[in-house]
Amino acid sequence: MVNGEDFKVFAEYYDKFYLERKDYKKEAKIVKKIIEELESKKTLTLLDVGCGTGEHLKYLSSDFRCKGLDINNRMIEIAKSKVPEAKFKIANMIDFRFKDRFDVIICLFGSIGYVQNFPNLKKTIKNYYRHLNDSGLVIVEPWVFKKDFKKGHMSLDTYVDDELKFVRMARSRISTSTWLIFMHYLVGKNQRIEYFTEVHKMLAVNNSDYVKALKLSRFKDIGYLTENLWDSCRGLFVARK
Ligand SMILES: C[S@@+](CC[C@H](N)C(=O)[O-])C[C@H]1O[C@@H](n2cnc3c(N)ncnc32)[C@H](O)[C@@H]1O
């Protein structure tokens, strides 16, 4: 079931962890450039789906009229505090229904992967189509493709400052069409060390499945840019309503 439980612990530490790993300002600049190359209209509305803590919106909100959507209420709280000029909603990307329509919908850093399976991917992409203005753009940074799954791989990442020591270890397996990531966290602060786990249930599909979902929703000009926002080699899908 898709319920936003995946980040129930990690949401609190997300920014500490990723702000020293990802250059959101640079990523937002690349996204802005792509949009500007494809759109001549001046004041554009933009929806960031799976916006997390709002880091991309922080840099996009001076150029676009922005809204962020995320299923995790802590993520949205953090995003709101950082980007007061944007609007935010707690919602599920698979079946959200907004009255407003957007010129651009972005869904970055593999957020779309959390829809777990291909039928949900089709519903989600159809929902993006529904929420776009005519000839609006969708930009999706996919989750890692199934073909790139590394059997037996185990990751270890840490974050350390004076108040917090944070360790994340993860291993993955693919069960039928879902990519399961078993996250183990050690959080050390205030003289205590706590242990948490989360299971992230992700899509296990390939490039052609995203294209298929976009085509089924009647998107046009479907392209796959190999330009990476981060070093995770995921590229970007861009398409037009
Ligand atoms: C890897 S984070 C990416 C966040 C942000 N886009 C970034 O670049 O940092 C994935 C985000 O997707 C959100 N998410 C997961 N499933 C979702 C769903 N079904 N609908 C909306 N958001 C979802 C999570 O809560 C999380 O904030």
Ligand as a Chemical Component Dictionary entry (heavy atoms), coordinates in Angstrom:
data_LIG
# 
_chem_comp.id                   LIG 
_chem_comp.type                 NON-POLYMER 
_chem_comp.pdbx_formal_charge   0 
_chem_comp.three_letter_code    LIG 
# 
loop_
_chem_comp_atom.comp_id 
_chem_comp_atom.atom_id 
_chem_comp_atom.alt_atom_id 
_chem_comp_atom.type_symbol 
_chem_comp_atom.charge 
_chem_comp_atom.model_Cartn_x 
_chem_comp_atom.model_Cartn_y 
_chem_comp_atom.model_Cartn_z 
_chem_comp_atom.pdbx_ordinal 
LIG C1  C1  C 0  13.562 10.807 -2.360 1  
LIG S1  S1  S 1  12.397 11.925 -1.705 2  
LIG C2  C2  C 0  12.583 13.275 -2.851 3  
LIG C3  C3  C 0  12.137 14.585 -2.268 4  
LIG C4  C4  C 0  12.502 15.816 -3.103 5  
LIG N1  N1  N 0  11.865 15.811 -4.408 6  
LIG C5  C5  C 0  13.994 15.961 -3.249 7  
LIG O1  O1  O 0  14.469 16.056 -4.389 8  
LIG O2  O2  O -1 14.670 16.013 -2.230 9  
LIG C6  C6  C 0  10.847 11.214 -2.144 10 
LIG C7  C7  C 0  9.662  12.014 -1.673 11 
LIG O3  O3  O 0  8.482  11.465 -2.256 12 
LIG C8  C8  C 0  7.453  11.493 -1.291 13 
LIG N2  N2  N 0  6.431  10.497 -1.653 14 
LIG C9  C9  C 0  6.529  9.148  -1.580 15 
LIG N3  N3  N 0  5.395  8.576  -2.020 16 
LIG C10 C10 C 0  4.583  9.584  -2.398 17 
LIG C11 C11 C 0  3.265  9.618  -2.951 18 
LIG N4  N4  N 0  2.595  8.505  -3.217 19 
LIG N5  N5  N 0  2.714  10.824 -3.206 20 
LIG C12 C12 C 0  3.391  11.968 -2.940 21 
LIG N6  N6  N 0  4.642  11.998 -2.422 22 
LIG C13 C13 C 0  5.226  10.813 -2.160 23 
LIG C14 C14 C 0  8.170  11.184 0.020  24 
LIG O4  O4  O 0  7.413  11.530 1.141  25 
LIG C15 C15 C 0  9.448  11.984 -0.157 26 
LIG O5  O5  O 0  9.307  13.278 0.321  27 
# 
loop_
_chem_comp_bond.comp_id 
_chem_comp_bond.atom_id_1 
_chem_comp_bond.atom_id_2 
_chem_comp_bond.value_order 
_chem_comp_bond.pdbx_ordinal 
LIG C1  S1  SING 1  
LIG S1  C2  SING 2  
LIG S1  C6  SING 3  
LIG C2  C3  SING 4  
LIG C3  C4  SING 5  
LIG C4  N1  SING 6  
LIG C4  C5  SING 7  
LIG C5  O1  DOUB 8  
LIG C5  O2  SING 9  
LIG C6  C7  SING 10 
LIG C7  O3  SING 11 
LIG C7  C15 SING 12 
LIG O3  C8  SING 13 
LIG C8  N2  SING 14 
LIG C8  C14 SING 15 
LIG N2  C9  SING 16 
LIG N2  C13 SING 17 
LIG C9  N3  DOUB 18 
LIG N3  C10 SING 19 
LIG C10 C11 SING 20 
LIG C10 C13 DOUB 21 
LIG C11 N4  SING 22 
LIG C11 N5  DOUB 23 
LIG N5  C12 SING 24 
LIG C12 N6  DOUB 25 
LIG N6  C13 SING 26 
LIG C14 O4  SING 27 
LIG C14 C15 SING 28 
LIG C15 O5  SING 29 
# 
